[in-house]
């Protein structure tokens, strides 16, 4: 039986990791469909166990944070995300159940004030980068990404190069207007740009959505100038004279010169919504841009205001996601890839097939269980593949055809495809039906060495600028560095001699390696590649123990006392830090100057006794700081941040648009602070 708190911690860590990969690094690893399934599981657990809601749960925030290189863009009205629904595919389940539940929820909130029939607007859910434009008296002033919904990145310098974005809105009212929408590639333009890049000897962009996000957040405007990007408006934040309906707002946008999607439809009642959602899905394969669903909004602004918001989304809108688009193609072979932990993963090699505007030639098969038992793949199979959300493609099923039963199954190799070591089979604690097949050769296996080195230098870890995949491959192949500690002994001359390096690039890499010596403890823990430890768990370990020496001395029992660290994770961490080879590498890193910088732990004796050990709950939008910043300040002062209000809550910190948590606090008599009151309490001036 799954331990509920442990599972919730796992889901929060996994979802936060995928949020950062998608929103900030433009490098997603799973499909929207898979992400939504994990998110739904977490929401259900939190609804059943509200006292266990974690303060860093992605259900409590929007998207990703801002990256450091761009100026900050503050949304004057929070730019929230939408509730998600899915077209159900389970046998015996109404496919549009989530749409029916959406309307039922609204009727429960409105009670007797609910209309006999809702009027809706249905729009295609464009798969691009969410953006807000600011106009003053009809003139474009600036624009920025959604970020975490409160703070994003200002990208005005790039927005000025989008051809269909009007610098002036003809006929718009005086005052400040903020227009929200999506920046995206049209697929034909994306292909033309890639053809031009190939002709110039440059690398192709992988997919439209991630490329749009990366280009818009680039500091080099010349990339945007060459990219055929489009902006489609779908809503407003501030409006000096808001119209009574959403459909009237969209009509205004068109009159003023903004691009509005031609597939938008006004629908009278839920049956008309279902028909419109289905019609958009039927057109999906032929659309000139990528979509991953339809957005359903209540048309009346009066009813929208009456329905209001939950923590991260409006009650009056739903993003209805379609199942992944699928195509069939021929399986030409299976490549077995060795990761940094030694895990051997099968990858399907395919006859090229177009999925979502991109030609797919490789697709993940995940593991032996998926390849053999679930898919039953045979040599020469025709297979169905999907690629939802512009991420890593996967094989869905094999197609039955004449003669298939006579062809042999694909089997795992007996030895490592890279170093030739005999593979071992180990139980998988996360999946009893599956086994981990791995190469036990560790640093003797070039694939594991390369993987460990790339992981060590990754942005979320030691963030070594310039230590890319090709450089790592050359360092390992040339014997210049086969483990992280050897990076710090590299010198200029051999580095500069590497392919496509040169003296300046080599110097910059050495500077990046030197700068990484001072990374904080949590980043160092993550960089070491401890099995079962992600970004959030690394941070918890660093905060709890404060220093590397304290962590090295911890017993499994000590580790298990940390909230969110279950017995499997505790055993994994303890085992890693008692492995002689790992301890040897840690000492080698210390010897070359890696600081494993200790984390200051709040001392009860030195802190305000009104804060140490007290439980805080944050709700609403604070005027000058994000929730993450407020959380950091509370924890630095010795307090704890919880996700829900209970009799054990000591303080609720409430900002604008505080919701049910504020009501609960008032019902229980929990003291409520505004941002100023919280600051005074933390600083001891109250």
ABEGO torsion letter per residue (X at the ends): XBBAAAAAAAAAAAAAAAAAAAAAAGBBABBAAAAAAAAAAAAAAAAABAAABBAABAAABBEBBBBAABBBBBBABBBBBBBBBBBBABBGBBAAAAAAAAAAAAAAAAEAABBABBBBBBBBBBBBBBBBBBBBGGBBABBBBAEAGABBBBAAAAAAABAABBABBBGBBBEBBBBBBBBBBBAAAAAAAAAAAAAAGBBBBABAAAAAAAAAABABAAAAAABBBBBBBABBBBBABBBABAAAAAAAAAAAGBBBBAABBBBBEAAAAAAAAAAAAAAAAABABBBAEBBBBBABAAAAAAAEBBAABBAABBBBBBBBBBBBBBBAEBBBBBBAAGBBBBBBBBBBBBBGGBBBABBBAGBAAAAAAAAGBBBGBBBBBBBBGGBBBBBABBBBBBGAAABBBBBBBABBAAAGBBBBBBBBAABAABBBBBBAAEAABAAAAAAAAAAAABAABAGBBGBBAAAAAAAAAAGABABAAAAAABBAAAAAABBGBEAAAAAAAAAAAAAAAABBAAAAAAAAGBBGBBAAAAAAAAAAAGBAAAAAABBAAAAAABBGBBAAAAAAAAAAAABAAAAAAAAAAAAAGBAGBBBBBBBAAABBAAABGBBBBBBEBBAABBAAAAAAAAAAAGBBBBABBBAABABBBBBBGBBAAAAAAAAAGBBBBBAAAAAAAAAGAX
